[in-house]
Amino acid sequence: MEPQTLYEIRIQGHLSQGWAAWFEGFTLDYDGNGDTVLTGTIVDQAALHGALMRIRDLGIPLLSVNRIPTEQEKTH
């Protein structure tokens, strides 16, 4: 099993906190442009694709998907 990885997913527009349960394991924040930033730990690529499919199903434009390096990766 792959180690869990932290991801930041940016979507266009303001997604209300009511959707947080649908994106289990993610926190929803908002940037200064009015877009939503979902941050959370993903256990594997299948889980990442599942989260992206939920965004697709909502019809919300995906702006970016970024893997956040761990502290250990930053020091190497």
MODELLER restraints for C-alpha pairs under 7 A, 6 or more apart:
rsr = mdl.restraints
at = mdl.atoms
rsr.add(forms.Gaussian(group=physical.xy_distance, feature=features.Distance(at['CA:2:A'], at['CA:43:A']), mean=7.00, stdev=0.5))
rsr.add(forms.Gaussian(group=physical.xy_distance, feature=features.Distance(at['CA:2:A'], at['CA:44:A']), mean=6.31, stdev=0.5))
rsr.add(forms.Gaussian(group=physical.xy_distance, feature=features.Distance(at['CA:3:A'], at['CA:43:A']), mean=6.65, stdev=0.5))
rsr.add(forms.Gaussian(group=physical.xy_distance, feature=features.Distance(at['CA:4:A'], at['CA:41:A']), mean=6.08, stdev=0.5))
rsr.add(forms.Gaussian(group=physical.xy_distance, feature=features.Distance(at['CA:4:A'], at['CA:42:A']), mean=5.50, stdev=0.5))
rsr.add(forms.Gaussian(group=physical.xy_distance, feature=features.Distance(at['CA:4:A'], at['CA:43:A']), mean=4.39, stdev=0.5))
rsr.add(forms.Gaussian(group=physical.xy_distance, feature=features.Distance(at['CA:4:A'], at['CA:44:A']), mean=6.74, stdev=0.5))
rsr.add(forms.Gaussian(group=physical.xy_distance, feature=features.Distance(at['CA:5:A'], at['CA:41:A']), mean=5.34, stdev=0.5))
rsr.add(forms.Gaussian(group=physical.xy_distance, feature=features.Distance(at['CA:5:A'], at['CA:42:A']), mean=5.29, stdev=0.5))
rsr.add(forms.Gaussian(group=physical.xy_distance, feature=features.Distance(at['CA:5:A'], at['CA:43:A']), mean=6.47, stdev=0.5))
rsr.add(forms.Gaussian(group=physical.xy_distance, feature=features.Distance(at['CA:6:A'], at['CA:40:A']), mean=5.52, stdev=0.5))
rsr.add(forms.Gaussian(group=physical.xy_distance, feature=features.Distance(at['CA:6:A'], at['CA:41:A']), mean=4.30, stdev=0.5))
rsr.add(forms.Gaussian(group=physical.xy_distance, feature=features.Distance(at['CA:6:A'], at['CA:42:A']), mean=6.15, stdev=0.5))
rsr.add(forms.Gaussian(group=physical.xy_distance, feature=features.Distance(at['CA:6:A'], at['CA:67:A']), mean=6.07, stdev=0.5))
rsr.add(forms.Gaussian(group=physical.xy_distance, feature=features.Distance(at['CA:6:A'], at['CA:68:A']), mean=5.33, stdev=0.5))
rsr.add(forms.Gaussian(group=physical.xy_distance, feature=features.Distance(at['CA:7:A'], at['CA:39:A']), mean=5.72, stdev=0.5))
rsr.add(forms.Gaussian(group=physical.xy_distance, feature=features.Distance(at['CA:7:A'], at['CA:40:A']), mean=5.61, stdev=0.5))
rsr.add(forms.Gaussian(group=physical.xy_distance, feature=features.Distance(at['CA:7:A'], at['CA:41:A']), mean=6.19, stdev=0.5))
rsr.add(forms.Gaussian(group=physical.xy_distance, feature=features.Distance(at['CA:7:A'], at['CA:42:A']), mean=6.92, stdev=0.5))
rsr.add(forms.Gaussian(group=physical.xy_distance, feature=features.Distance(at['CA:7:A'], at['CA:66:A']), mean=5.60, stdev=0.5))
rsr.add(forms.Gaussian(group=physical.xy_distance, feature=features.Distance(at['CA:7:A'], at['CA:67:A']), mean=4.52, stdev=0.5))
rsr.add(forms.Gaussian(group=physical.xy_distance, feature=features.Distance(at['CA:7:A'], at['CA:68:A']), mean=5.51, stdev=0.5))
rsr.add(forms.Gaussian(group=physical.xy_distance, feature=features.Distance(at['CA:8:A'], at['CA:37:A']), mean=6.63, stdev=0.5))
rsr.add(forms.Gaussian(group=physical.xy_distance, feature=features.Distance(at['CA:8:A'], at['CA:38:A']), mean=5.69, stdev=0.5))
rsr.add(forms.Gaussian(group=physical.xy_distance, feature=features.Distance(at['CA:8:A'], at['CA:39:A']), mean=4.51, stdev=0.5))
rsr.add(forms.Gaussian(group=physical.xy_distance, feature=features.Distance(at['CA:8:A'], at['CA:40:A']), mean=6.78, stdev=0.5))
rsr.add(forms.Gaussian(group=physical.xy_distance, feature=features.Distance(at['CA:8:A'], at['CA:65:A']), mean=5.88, stdev=0.5))
rsr.add(forms.Gaussian(group=physical.xy_distance, feature=features.Distance(at['CA:8:A'], at['CA:66:A']), mean=5.13, stdev=0.5))
rsr.add(forms.Gaussian(group=physical.xy_distance, feature=features.Distance(at['CA:8:A'], at['CA:67:A']), mean=6.41, stdev=0.5))
rsr.add(forms.Gaussian(group=physical.xy_distance, feature=features.Distance(at['CA:8:A'], at['CA:68:A']), mean=6.95, stdev=0.5))
rsr.add(forms.Gaussian(group=physical.xy_distance, feature=features.Distance(at['CA:9:A'], at['CA:37:A']), mean=5.70, stdev=0.5))
rsr.add(forms.Gaussian(group=physical.xy_distance, feature=features.Distance(at['CA:9:A'], at['CA:38:A']), mean=5.05, stdev=0.5))
rsr.add(forms.Gaussian(group=physical.xy_distance, feature=features.Distance(at['CA:9:A'], at['CA:39:A']), mean=6.37, stdev=0.5))
rsr.add(forms.Gaussian(group=physical.xy_distance, feature=features.Distance(at['CA:9:A'], at['CA:64:A']), mean=5.77, stdev=0.5))
rsr.add(forms.Gaussian(group=physical.xy_distance, feature=features.Distance(at['CA:9:A'], at['CA:65:A']), mean=4.53, stdev=0.5))
rsr.add(forms.Gaussian(group=physical.xy_distance, feature=features.Distance(at['CA:9:A'], at['CA:66:A']), mean=6.36, stdev=0.5))
rsr.add(forms.Gaussian(group=physical.xy_distance, feature=features.Distance(at['CA:10:A'], at['CA:35:A']), mean=7.00, stdev=0.5))
rsr.add(forms.Gaussian(group=physical.xy_distance, feature=features.Distance(at['CA:10:A'], at['CA:36:A']), mean=5.77, stdev=0.5))
rsr.add(forms.Gaussian(group=physical.xy_distance, feature=features.Distance(at['CA:10:A'], at['CA:37:A']), mean=4.56, stdev=0.5))
rsr.add(forms.Gaussian(group=physical.xy_distance, feature=features.Distance(at['CA:10:A'], at['CA:38:A']), mean=6.31, stdev=0.5))
rsr.add(forms.Gaussian(group=physical.xy_distance, feature=features.Distance(at['CA:10:A'], at['CA:62:A']), mean=6.36, stdev=0.5))
rsr.add(forms.Gaussian(group=physical.xy_distance, feature=features.Distance(at['CA:10:A'], at['CA:63:A']), mean=5.26, stdev=0.5))
rsr.add(forms.Gaussian(group=physical.xy_distance, feature=features.Distance(at['CA:10:A'], at['CA:64:A']), mean=5.13, stdev=0.5))
rsr.add(forms.Gaussian(group=physical.xy_distance, feature=features.Distance(at['CA:10:A'], at['CA:65:A']), mean=6.48, stdev=0.5))
rsr.add(forms.Gaussian(group=physical.xy_distance, feature=features.Distance(at['CA:11:A'], at['CA:35:A']), mean=5.98, stdev=0.5))
rsr.add(forms.Gaussian(group=physical.xy_distance, feature=features.Distance(at['CA:11:A'], at['CA:36:A']), mean=5.36, stdev=0.5))
rsr.add(forms.Gaussian(group=physical.xy_distance, feature=features.Distance(at['CA:11:A'], at['CA:37:A']), mean=6.53, stdev=0.5))
rsr.add(forms.Gaussian(group=physical.xy_distance, feature=features.Distance(at['CA:11:A'], at['CA:60:A']), mean=6.64, stdev=0.5))
rsr.add(forms.Gaussian(group=physical.xy_distance, feature=features.Distance(at['CA:11:A'], at['CA:61:A']), mean=5.82, stdev=0.5))
rsr.add(forms.Gaussian(group=physical.xy_distance, feature=features.Distance(at['CA:11:A'], at['CA:62:A']), mean=4.60, stdev=0.5))
rsr.add(forms.Gaussian(group=physical.xy_distance, feature=features.Distance(at['CA:11:A'], at['CA:63:A']), mean=5.10, stdev=0.5))
rsr.add(forms.Gaussian(group=physical.xy_distance, feature=features.Distance(at['CA:12:A'], at['CA:35:A']), mean=4.86, stdev=0.5))
rsr.add(forms.Gaussian(group=physical.xy_distance, feature=features.Distance(at['CA:12:A'], at['CA:36:A']), mean=6.43, stdev=0.5))
rsr.add(forms.Gaussian(group=physical.xy_distance, feature=features.Distance(at['CA:12:A'], at['CA:60:A']), mean=6.42, stdev=0.5))
rsr.add(forms.Gaussian(group=physical.xy_distance, feature=features.Distance(at['CA:12:A'], at['CA:61:A']), mean=5.41, stdev=0.5))
rsr.add(forms.Gaussian(group=physical.xy_distance, feature=features.Distance(at['CA:12:A'], at['CA:62:A']), mean=6.37, stdev=0.5))
rsr.add(forms.Gaussian(group=physical.xy_distance, feature=features.Distance(at['CA:12:A'], at['CA:63:A']), mean=6.33, stdev=0.5))
rsr.add(forms.Gaussian(group=physical.xy_distance, feature=features.Distance(at['CA:13:A'], at['CA:34:A']), mean=5.64, stdev=0.5))
rsr.add(forms.Gaussian(group=physical.xy_distance, feature=features.Distance(at['CA:13:A'], at['CA:35:A']), mean=4.29, stdev=0.5))
rsr.add(forms.Gaussian(group=physical.xy_distance, feature=features.Distance(at['CA:13:A'], at['CA:36:A']), mean=6.06, stdev=0.5))
rsr.add(forms.Gaussian(group=physical.xy_distance, feature=features.Distance(at['CA:14:A'], at['CA:34:A']), mean=5.81, stdev=0.5))
rsr.add(forms.Gaussian(group=physical.xy_distance, feature=features.Distance(at['CA:14:A'], at['CA:35:A']), mean=5.28, stdev=0.5))
rsr.add(forms.Gaussian(group=physical.xy_distance, feature=features.Distance(at['CA:14:A'], at['CA:36:A']), mean=5.34, stdev=0.5))
rsr.add(forms.Gaussian(group=physical.xy_distance, feature=features.Distance(at['CA:15:A'], at['CA:36:A']), mean=6.04, stdev=0.5))
rsr.add(forms.Gaussian(group=physical.xy_distance, feature=features.Distance(at['CA:17:A'], at['CA:28:A']), mean=6.74, stdev=0.5))
rsr.add(forms.Gaussian(group=physical.xy_distance, feature=features.Distance(at['CA:20:A'], at['CA:26:A']), mean=6.96, stdev=0.5))
rsr.add(forms.Gaussian(group=physical.xy_distance, feature=features.Distance(at['CA:20:A'], at['CA:27:A']), mean=6.85, stdev=0.5))
rsr.add(forms.Gaussian(group=physical.xy_distance, feature=features.Distance(at['CA:20:A'], at['CA:28:A']), mean=6.59, stdev=0.5))
rsr.add(forms.Gaussian(group=physical.xy_distance, feature=features.Distance(at['CA:23:A'], at['CA:51:A']), mean=6.98, stdev=0.5))
rsr.add(forms.Gaussian(group=physical.xy_distance, feature=features.Distance(at['CA:25:A'], at['CA:40:A']), mean=5.71, stdev=0.5))
rsr.add(forms.Gaussian(group=physical.xy_distance, feature=features.Distance(at['CA:25:A'], at['CA:41:A']), mean=6.73, stdev=0.5))
rsr.add(forms.Gaussian(group=physical.xy_distance, feature=features.Distance(at['CA:26:A'], at['CA:38:A']), mean=5.76, stdev=0.5))
rsr.add(forms.Gaussian(group=physical.xy_distance, feature=features.Distance(at['CA:26:A'], at['CA:39:A']), mean=5.16, stdev=0.5))
rsr.add(forms.Gaussian(group=physical.xy_distance, feature=features.Distance(at['CA:26:A'], at['CA:40:A']), mean=4.25, stdev=0.5))
rsr.add(forms.Gaussian(group=physical.xy_distance, feature=features.Distance(at['CA:27:A'], at['CA:38:A']), mean=5.49, stdev=0.5))
rsr.add(forms.Gaussian(group=physical.xy_distance, feature=features.Distance(at['CA:27:A'], at['CA:39:A']), mean=5.29, stdev=0.5))
rsr.add(forms.Gaussian(group=physical.xy_distance, feature=features.Distance(at['CA:27:A'], at['CA:40:A']), mean=6.37, stdev=0.5))
rsr.add(forms.Gaussian(group=physical.xy_distance, feature=features.Distance(at['CA:28:A'], at['CA:36:A']), mean=6.58, stdev=0.5))
rsr.add(forms.Gaussian(group=physical.xy_distance, feature=features.Distance(at['CA:28:A'], at['CA:37:A']), mean=5.73, stdev=0.5))
rsr.add(forms.Gaussian(group=physical.xy_distance, feature=features.Distance(at['CA:28:A'], at['CA:38:A']), mean=4.73, stdev=0.5))
rsr.add(forms.Gaussian(group=physical.xy_distance, feature=features.Distance(at['CA:28:A'], at['CA:39:A']), mean=6.75, stdev=0.5))
rsr.add(forms.Gaussian(group=physical.xy_distance, feature=features.Distance(at['CA:29:A'], at['CA:36:A']), mean=5.77, stdev=0.5))
rsr.add(forms.Gaussian(group=physical.xy_distance, feature=features.Distance(at['CA:29:A'], at['CA:37:A']), mean=5.07, stdev=0.5))
rsr.add(forms.Gaussian(group=physical.xy_distance, feature=features.Distance(at['CA:29:A'], at['CA:38:A']), mean=6.44, stdev=0.5))
rsr.add(forms.Gaussian(group=physical.xy_distance, feature=features.Distance(at['CA:30:A'], at['CA:36:A']), mean=4.59, stdev=0.5))
rsr.add(forms.Gaussian(group=physical.xy_distance, feature=features.Distance(at['CA:30:A'], at['CA:37:A']), mean=5.66, stdev=0.5))
rsr.add(forms.Gaussian(group=physical.xy_distance, feature=features.Distance(at['CA:31:A'], at['CA:37:A']), mean=6.95, stdev=0.5))
rsr.add(forms.Gaussian(group=physical.xy_distance, feature=features.Distance(at['CA:42:A'], at['CA:48:A']), mean=6.10, stdev=0.5))
